[in-house]
Amino acid sequence: MSPQPDWRSEGKDRRGAGQPTPVRPRYVGVIGARSCSSFIAEQAREVGRLIAEAGWVLVCGGMGGVMEAACRGARAAGGITVGILPGDRREDGNPYLSVSVVTGIGEARNVIVVKSSEALVAVSGAYGTLSEIALAGAAGVPVVGLHSWVLDAEPNEGRPLFSEEAGSPAAAVSAVRAILERRE
């Protein structure tokens, strides 16, 4: 396991020698259905663990299924998880959230999940996941697919659904790492 970066102490502040400059962490979203098979849950848990080990903040919709499994993996690895909840009650979020954001806007919160992420990993998913993939495409947020939706790019003006499709959690996180490095 890689050590977590100390975001508060890297670099020097322009205000004077010895003053720490805050370093902004990377935010990576994990999207997927509220209920899933044990195989998909294990895939999501591993994605979450790898995101935390990379030192990134995990962003998700905050509920069960893929979201809960990814948060569980991230928290077990010492990571930070942010859940953008659809309802009015913080208590409705999964128990592995570090931060719960109550929106009261239902599925419209998918826009916030997408816009709060620098890249997304779609693990399997249902229609809510498909809406997040579409929103990400419109917003220019890259999405890596892992056992997720399959749509033919040709009828869609040649545009593929994902920036990359991965066959494993490690490959998905590696693809996200390459995307983030290209965007630096």
matplotlib code that plots the C-alpha trace (Angstrom):
import matplotlib.pyplot as plt

x = [0.0, 1.3, 1.5, -1.2, 0.1, 0.1, -1.8, -1.0, 2.7, 3.9, 5.5, 6.2, 3.7, 4.6, 3.8, 7.2, 9.6, 8.5, 4.7, 3.1, 1.2, -2.0, -1.8, -5.2, -6.0, -7.4, -11.0, -12.1, -15.7, -17.0, -20.4, -22.6, -26.0, -27.5, -27.6, -25.2, -23.9, -21.2, -18.8, -19.5, -19.3, -15.8, -14.7, -16.0, -14.3, -11.0, -11.4, -12.1, -9.0, -6.8, -8.2, -7.4, -3.9, -3.2, -4.0, -7.1, -10.5, -13.3, -16.6, -19.8, -23.6, -23.3, -25.8, -25.5, -24.3, -21.3, -21.1, -21.0, -18.5, -16.1, -16.3, -15.7, -12.5, -11.3, -11.9, -10.2, -7.2, -7.3, -8.9, -11.4, -14.9, -17.4, -21.1, -23.4, -26.7, -30.0, -32.3, -32.7, -31.1, -27.4, -28.3, -29.5, -25.9, -23.7, -21.7, -18.3, -18.7, -16.2, -18.3, -22.0, -23.5, -27.3, -28.9, -32.6, -32.6, -32.9, -31.2, -30.3, -27.4, -25.8, -24.6, -22.8, -21.1, -19.9, -18.8, -17.0, -14.9, -11.8, -12.4, -14.9, -14.9, -18.3, -18.5, -21.4, -24.5, -28.1, -29.9, -28.6, -25.1, -25.9, -27.1, -23.9, -21.9, -23.9, -23.5, -19.7, -19.5, -21.3, -19.1, -15.8, -15.1, -13.4, -15.0, -13.3, -15.8, -15.4, -18.0, -20.3, -22.7, -22.0, -23.1, -22.0, -20.0, -20.7, -24.3, -23.2, -21.2, -18.2, -18.0, -17.3, -19.1, -15.9, -12.4, -11.2, -12.7, -10.9, -11.0, -10.0, -10.0, -6.2, -6.5, -9.3, -7.3, -4.2, -6.3, -7.5, -3.9, -2.9, -5.9, -5.0, -1.3, -2.3, -4.5, -1.7]
y = [0.0, 3.4, 6.1, 8.7, 12.1, 14.9, 17.5, 20.2, 20.1, 19.8, 22.9, 26.4, 29.2, 32.5, 34.3, 33.2, 30.4, 27.5, 28.1, 25.0, 25.4, 23.3, 20.8, 20.0, 16.2, 14.5, 13.5, 10.3, 9.2, 5.7, 5.2, 2.1, 0.7, 0.8, -3.0, -5.4, -9.0, -10.1, -10.2, -6.6, -5.5, -7.1, -5.3, -2.0, -2.6, -3.2, 0.0, 1.9, 0.4, 1.3, 4.9, 5.4, 3.9, 6.3, 9.1, 10.3, 11.2, 8.9, 10.6, 8.7, 8.9, 7.8, 5.0, 1.1, -1.4, -0.3, 3.0, 1.3, -1.4, 1.2, 3.3, 0.2, -0.5, 3.1, 3.4, 0.1, 1.5, 4.8, 6.8, 9.7, 9.1, 11.7, 10.8, 13.1, 11.9, 12.1, 12.6, 14.8, 12.6, 12.0, 8.8, 7.3, 7.3, 4.2, 3.7, 4.0, 7.7, 10.2, 13.1, 13.1, 15.9, 16.0, 17.4, 16.6, 16.7, 13.0, 11.7, 15.2, 14.8, 12.8, 16.1, 17.0, 13.6, 14.0, 17.7, 16.9, 14.3, 14.7, 11.2, 8.4, 4.7, 3.1, -0.3, -2.2, 0.0, 0.7, 3.6, 6.1, 5.1, 5.5, 9.0, 9.8, 8.5, 10.7, 13.7, 13.1, 12.9, 16.2, 17.8, 16.4, 14.2, 11.0, 7.7, 4.3, 1.4, -1.8, -4.5, -1.6, -0.6, -1.5, 0.8, 0.8, 4.0, 4.0, 5.1, 7.7, 9.7, 7.5, 8.5, 5.7, 5.5, 5.3, 6.9, 3.3, 0.0, -2.0, -5.7, -5.4, -2.9, -2.5, -1.8, 0.7, 2.6, 2.5, 4.1, 6.8, 7.5, 7.9, 10.3, 12.4, 12.6, 13.8, 16.5, 17.9]
z = [0.0, -1.0, 1.8, 1.7, 0.6, 3.2, 1.2, 3.7, 3.7, 0.1, -1.5, -0.2, 0.1, -1.6, 1.7, 3.2, 3.7, 5.6, 5.1, 3.6, 0.3, 0.2, -2.7, -4.2, -4.2, -7.3, -7.3, -9.0, -9.3, -9.1, -10.6, -10.7, -9.6, -6.1, -6.1, -7.7, -7.7, -5.4, -8.3, -9.3, -5.6, -5.3, -8.5, -7.1, -3.7, -5.5, -7.6, -4.4, -2.7, -5.6, -5.7, -2.1, -2.5, -5.3, -2.8, -4.7, -3.1, -4.2, -5.2, -5.7, -5.3, -1.7, -1.7, -1.7, -4.3, -6.4, -4.5, -1.1, -2.2, -3.7, -0.5, 1.6, -0.3, -0.2, 3.6, 4.3, 2.6, 4.6, 1.8, 1.8, 0.3, -0.7, -1.3, -3.2, -1.8, -3.7, -0.6, 2.4, 5.1, 5.7, 7.4, 4.1, 2.8, 3.0, 6.2, 4.5, 3.6, 5.0, 3.8, 3.0, 0.9, 1.2, -2.0, -1.9, -5.7, -6.5, -9.6, -10.6, -8.2, -10.9, -12.4, -9.2, -9.0, -12.6, -12.2, -8.9, -10.6, -12.8, -14.2, -13.6, -13.4, -14.4, -12.7, -14.3, -13.8, -14.5, -16.1, -13.5, -14.4, -18.1, -17.4, -15.5, -18.5, -20.9, -18.6, -18.4, -22.2, -22.5, -19.8, -21.1, -18.1, -19.2, -18.2, -17.9, -18.3, -16.2, -17.0, -17.9, -20.7, -24.3, -27.0, -30.7, -31.4, -35.2, -35.0, -32.4, -34.9, -34.1, -30.5, -28.1, -24.8, -22.7, -22.9, -22.3, -21.4, -18.7, -18.0, -14.3, -11.4, -11.8, -15.5, -14.8, -12.2, -14.4, -17.2, -14.8, -13.8, -17.4, -18.0, -15.0, -16.0, -19.5, -17.9, -15.7]

ax = plt.figure().add_subplot(projection="3d")
ax.plot(x, y, z, "-o")
ax.set_aspect("equal")
plt.show()
